[in-house]
Amino acid sequence: MIRPKSDFVFFKGEDPLSISVNQKAVELFALLQNFDAASLDIADSFKEYFIQHHLGNRLYFSIQNSAHIIYQSVQRTGKKIEEINIVDYGAGLGTLYLLGGMLPFKRVVYNDYLPDWKNAASAISEALQIEVDGYVTGDIDDVMKYASAEAFIFDVVASRNVIEHIYSLDFFYKEIYRHNPKAVIFSTTSANFHNPAMRLKHYLLHKKIERLQYRPHRIKEIQTTWPGITKKQLQELTGLTRGKAKKDFTDALEDYKNGRPITPVQFLRSNTCICTYGYWCEHLLAKDEYESIITNAGYSMNFTPGYWDTHYLSGLMNLLANYLNKMIILMGKRGIFFSPFVNIIAYQNIETAN
């Protein structure tokens, strides 16, 4: 466990926003260090997830990432933080919505696809006495419908390690653009195609998930929909439908049965997903592929390197992480080849706006 230090800095800077973000990050760190997650009235699986991914040895890094996302998003809008409505999209049980709730945003909204995650997140914020203005379950269209019903627009859509799990990134960005073309969409992902180590890690992860979970599920769904399918047809169709979900999946089945060609999945590679729902997809996209999707929706894009955690228990790991972070800074935009994650920032395309 990391010991409290009065000199912890989560975000450096001397401007008022930097100071405010860092101050609240330090306060959240102290709250969560002394937080008894085991006492929460939520399922054990949620407790274990929160402890494993955001408490313990990952606490500093989690809050540091949240601080950076919030600061850079606010700066990109050109607005005062008090004027900004922000949603933590696909928030799970992270620290972004908690830190956002401690800052003077106009409105902070939590989102996750599943109600159980939302209920667990609400229990955590209530236990910490952190006020969050709204909780929304569902996809991006549900989030935007919520804003319309409440008569406001989102200025920032922020997420951490979510973008690689969104089924249709085309729909995601176009839906936000339709809602507010001036919105800033700030996403981070450890599925960094440009770092060879991270690419291999995700490639192997995708292969494992496809083999053990998604492919068997797809086979079952195909057999249920088409009881008379032959073994040869089943094998071929299972391969052709990897990466497809919901209507795309059922349409592919109909096309195959009727001898029509199946539309290939864009940027497929090792990507896969749950065919019935589409959530928990596994994408691994390159910079130019993200840029194609984002600019097609009407936004401009910045694609920047992240940084390594420097608060491991191992001093050797911290030494290596500090060295790699210096390399990332020296390399500039090419730092993406060394960074463990990347920032994908979509913002208003000035040419389109004019």
Secondary structure, DSSP 8 states (H G I E B T S, - for coil): -----TT--SS--SSHHHHHHHHHHHHHHHHHHT--GGGSSS-HHHHHHHHHHHSGGGHHHHHHHHHHHHHHHHHHHTS-GGG-EEEETT-TT-SHHHHHHHTT-SEEEEEESSHHHHHHHHHHHHHTT---SEEEESSHHHHHHHHHHTT---SEEEEES-GGG-S-HHHHHHHHHHH-TT-EEEEEES--TTSHHHHHHHHHHHHHHIIIIIHHHHHHHHHHH-TT--HHHHHHHHHHTTT--HHHHHHHHHHHHTT------TT-TT-B--TTT--S-B----HHHHHHHHHHHTEEEEEEE-------S-HHHHHHHHHHHHHHHHHGGGGGGT-SSEEEEEEE-HHHH-
